[in-house]
């Protein structure tokens, strides 16, 4: 037996892989690949080895110290496992991405799939990005803010809560909690915690999640299900269970042979499995299916679900955005938030049904009739930089700013200024003549020297 895997897991994989077992074992002795996915609203794909199933991802030759790269904090890219970026290929071949869509990413922290989806959806689409664990929902909200899009709601709800929105979503992504077999190379602790009882518990939990969220998917809507595990109990068997008393149709994807992704057909289920000895990525499973049964869809009731900002304040905010006429400004206590006009009624209605962590883009806070700019607005793809004083920082200054340390720039000046690094917005400072207030969020500050 090897020293890498639990005995029961190893025996099962030897039986499954046959003569490929030595290659599988050897792959787990190698360093995992490092990959990033760029934000198309903030960057263009640089030269590098492109990940074949996505337009936005590429491999890095080695792992840099990401924490000390201001571009990461500016939302120019996201560090993500390559296999999971296959979601893009599934989306492109199962839904019409040219149309506005209502989409739910059900288990979305820390935000890899949600930020990827925001790169694929039209700006008229609405993404509801949900995380059931409150602390993880805050991390999710942070990464969504860095991506800079306004057409998203971050929510903190149990899957069954979405039954309040029957037939509402065109697409639901369920990246289900699982036993993590596909991540043993990246996370050796996952192998130590693995057990067959754990697989059974995960399978039961996955079925509950799917059962709870199923009513929220509209007729002919698409459910995308994924895990980072290899076993059939959490993958094919779970999907066949879903189809036992529901009308579903699995979506058959076209795959280039050279991608080395295994197509799985068990019962009615069709899925796609990634093995680390076949692809340059970790273990992964994904499947897409269409809901063929009718669903009574909820009707969105337009109403005064948000408080609009007073006209005087809205006029002040007008020049903060590149296309202000496409947004409405709402007020939540002292916080001013930018909401896409076309999604105003939908975001307002959903906010009455779910627990909302963040919505749209926080623009400013009112304090003693002054507008204090919010960090999310600095990172927004809709920010009109020309309206503000902009100070570009050198690398050491940028890192000091991200540590929330004092920085010496703009001496003698007064007022709020946008600080950037190589033209990338990082956040705000308040110039007070003889000193600077660093307005970087305390909870986000980096602690690495």
N, C-alpha and C positions, 0 to 999 in steps of 0.2 A: 504494500500500500504506500501511497505517496504521503509526504508530510504536509501537503497543501490543503487537502480536502477531507471532510468527514467521510467515514467509510461508506455509509449508505449512499451518499451522493456520488462518490467515486464509482461504486458498483453499478449504479443506474446509468451514469454517463458512459462507462465502458460498454455496457450493453447497447446503449443508444448509438454511440459513435463507431463502435467496432474498430476497424483498422486506423481510424482517425484519432483514436484516443491519445497516442504519443504526441501528435501535433497539438492537440488541445492542452495537454499537460505542459508542453514546451512553451506554448503561448503565454501561460500563466507565470513563467519564469522571466518573461521579458517585461520591459518597462511599458506601461500603458501609453498609447499615443496621446499627444496634447493637441487640442483643437480649439479654435474660436469661431464664433459666428458674428459677422459684422452687422452693425445697424445700418441698413441701406439709406436711412434718412440722414445719417451723420457721416458716413464713410463709404468708400468704394473698396472692392476686394483688391488687396495688394497682390503682388506676385507671390506665389507659393504653390504647394500641392493642394489642389482643390478637392474637397470631398464630393464624390460624384453625384450624390442624390440631393444636393442642395445648391442653390445659387449663391449662398451667403457664407458657407463654411469652408475653412481650410486648415490643414495640418501645420503645426509649427515644428521646426527641426529639434527644438529643445524647450523645456519649460522655463520661461522667464519668471521673475518675481512679480507676479501680476499686481500685488498690493501696491507696489511702488511705481505703477504705470498710471499717470493721470488720465490717460485715454479710457481706461476701464471705468474710472469713477465718473467720467464725462458721458458714459453710455455709448461709446463708439463701437463696443463689441461686448460679447458675452462669452465666457469660457464654458464650453459645453462638450459633453461626450459625443463623438461622431455618429455612432449608431442611432442615437435618439433624434438626430436631425433628419432621419428618414421620414419623420412626420410630414415634412414639406412635400415629398413625393406622393405620399398618401393623399394629402389635401388636394394637390393638383389633379389627381386622377379620380377623385370621388365627389368633388363639389365644384361649382362654378365660381371661381374666385373673382370674376369680373362684376358680380352682383353684390349688393349689400347683404350681409349675413348677420344673423343673431347667433352668437357662439358662446358656449360655456366650456371653460377649461376647469374641470371639477376639482382636481387634486393638483394644484398648480405651483405650490412653493417648491423651490425658491424662485421660479420664474422663467426657467429655460424655455419651456414650451409656449408660455404666454407671450414672451417677447418675440419668439419666432413667429407665432401666429399674427402678431401685430405687424410684422414685416410682410405678411402675405395678404392680409385682409385690406379691402378698400377702406378709406377713411370714413365712409358712410356706414360701415359695419360697426356692430357693437360687440365687444368682448367682455364677458363676465368672467373674471379670473378669481377662482375661489380656493380657499384653504381652510380646512376645518380646525387646525391647531392655531390658536390665537397668536402665539409668539412667532410662528412661521409665517403667518399672514402679514406681520409687520415687515419681515424680510422680503416677502413677495412685493409688498407695496413699494419698498425702496427700489427694487430692481425695475418695477414698472415705471416709476418716476424717472429713473435714469434713461429709460428707452425713449421717453419724451412724447408719447402719444396721449391724446385726450379722449379717445373713443373707447374708454375702458373703465369698468367698475371693478374694484377689488373688494371681495366679500369674504366673510368669515361665517360659514354656515355648514351644518350637517347636510349630507346629500338629500335626506328626505324633505328638507325645507323647500327644495326646488319643485316639489309637487304643487306648491302654490302657483307655479307658472306652467300649467299643463299645455303641451303642444306649442311651446313658445320658441324653442331653439331649433335652428336649422342644422347645427352641428354641435355635438357634445364630445369632448375629448376626456377620456378617463385613463389617466396614467396611474394605474392602481397600485396601492401599497402592496408589496410582495416580499417573498423570502430572499430576494436579492442575489440569486445564484450567479447572475451575469456580471456582478460587480466584485466577485471574489478577488480578482487581480488588483483592483483599485482599493478595495477595502477588506483586508484580511480579517478584520473583526467580524465581518458579515459571515465568513465561513465558520468562525468559532461559535456564533450564535445560531447557526442553522440547525434545524431539526425537522424530522418528518411531521411531528406534531405541529411545528410552526407552519409548515406547508398547508396542513389542513385548516389551521386557524386563518391563514391568509386567504385560502380559497373561500371559506365561509364569509369572510369580510368582503371580498370582492363581489360575491353574489349579492350580498345585502346592498352594497353600493350601487350595483347595476339595477337591481330591482327598485331601489328608492328613486333613482334619477330617471328611469325609463319614461315615466309619464311626461316629463318636461320636454322630450324630443317630439317634434312634429311628425306628422305622416310624411313619408318619403325623406325624412331627415336622416342624417348620417351620424352613426356612433363610431368613434375611433377608440379602440381599446389597446392599451399597451402595458407591458411589465418589463422589468429587467431580470427576468428569471427564465429558466429553460423548461421546467417541468410542465407536463400536460395538465396536471390538476389545476394549475393557476391560469392556464392559457386555453388550449383547445377544449378541455372539459368544461371550463367555466362558460365559454361561448356556446357550446352545444347545449348546456343547461339553459342558457338564456333563450335559445330558440325552441325549447321543448313545448312551450305553450304561448309563444309569441310569433307573429308573422314577420320574419326577417329574411333579408337576402344579402349574402356576403358579396363583397366587391372584389373581383379578380383583377389584380394589378399586373401590368406588363413590366417585366424586369429584365434589364440586360444581363446576360449570362455571366459576364465578367465581374459583376458586382458580388458574386458568390453568396447571395442571400438565399436561404433555403425556403422554398414555398411549402407550406404545411397544409394538408387536406385530411381532416379527421372528422368523420360524420358529415355534418353539413358545414362545419367550420372551415374557413380558409384563413390562414395567417402566414406571417413571414418571420423567420427566426434568424438571428445574427449570432454566429459563433466567433469568438476572438481569434481562432486559428484560421478562419476563412476570410474575415474582413478586418480592416484596420480600425477596430473599435471594440467595444465591450459587448457582452451578451445582452440581447434585446429581443422582444417579441412584440409584434403589432398586427392588428387586424382592423378592417373597416367593414361595416355592415349598414344596410339601409332598412329603416323601419317601414314595413309594408302595411301595417294595420292603421286604422283610423284613430285619430285622437282629437277630442274636443279641445280646440285651441282657445286660450284665454284672449280676451279682447283688452287691449291697452286703453285705459281710461285716462284721457287727458284731463289735467286739473292743475291746481296751484299746489304742486307738491314741493316746489322750491320757492324760496323767497328771492326775488330778483333784487339786485343791488339798486340803490337810488340812482336816478339819472345822472346826478352830479358826479358820483363815483364812477359810474360806467363810462362817462365821457373822459375821465382821467385815465382809465385803463385802456381806452380805445387804441392808443398808439403803442401799447405794449406788445400787441400781436401783429403778425404779418398780414393776416386776413381777419380783422376783428369782426367783420360783418357775418362771418360764418359761426360766430359764437354768441352765447348768452352768458352773462355774468350773474352768478347767484351768490347769496350771502348766507353763511352758516355761522351764527354768532359773529365773531369778529373776522372770520376767514372768508375771503373772496375767492370764488372758484369759477373757472372757465369751462363751460359745457358746450359741445358742438350743438348748434341750433337744431339740426336735423334729428338729433338724438335726445332732445330736451324732454319731450313727453315720455319716451321710453325709460330714460334714466330716472326721471322723477317717479314714474310708477313703480319701477323695480325697487327703488329706494324705500318704498312703503312696504315691500314684501320681504326684503332680506336685510341682514345686518351688514352695513356698508363700512368698510375700512377707509376707502378713499374713492373719489369719483372725479372724472375729468382731470383738470390740472389746477392745483392750488396756485393762485396768482399772487395774492398779497394778503396781509393782515392789516386791519385798520387799528390805529392806536393814536388817540388824541388827534383825530382828523388827519393823521399822516398815513400814508400807504407804505408799509414795510414789505418789500418784495419777498416772496416765498421761494425756497430753494427749488421746488419742482418747476417753477417758471423759468429759472435759469437753464434748466436742462430740457425745456420743452422745444420740440421741433418747430413750434409756432412762434417762438420768441422773436421779436423785432429788435435785434441787437443795436441797430442804429439809433434807437431812442435813448440809449443809456451811455454813460461814460464807460468805456471798455479799457481794462488794463491787462495786458498780456504778461504773464509771469514766466520767469526762467524756471528750469526744472526744480531746483532746490527751493525756490519760493513757492512753487505749486505744491510740493510735498509738505512744506511747512503749513500752507493753507489747509491742506487735506488733513493734517494732524490737529487742526484748529489752534495753531500757534500764532503769535503775533507776527505780522509781516510789515515791512517798511516799504510801502509804495504810495504814490499819489500824495506825498507830503504837502501840507498846506491847503489841500483841497477839502471840500465839504460835500456831503451827499452820498447817496448810494451809488456803487459802481459794480459792474459785472467784471469778474476776473476770469481770464481765459488762459489756456496753455496751448500754444501753437494754433490759436484761433478757436479752440474748443472751450465752450463755457463750462466753468467749474462751479460757480456759485457767486455769492454777493459779499461785498464788504460795505461797511458804513464809514465814510471818511469824516473825521471830526476835527480836521485842521492839524492838531498836534499829535493825533494818534488814530489808529485804525481799529474798528471793531470787526473781528472775523465772524461772519454770520454762517459759517458752515455748520450743518446740524451736528450737535454734540454726539448723538447716537451713531452717526455715520463715520466719525473720525477714525483715521487709521492710527494704529498703535505701533507700527513697525518703524524702526529707525533705518 
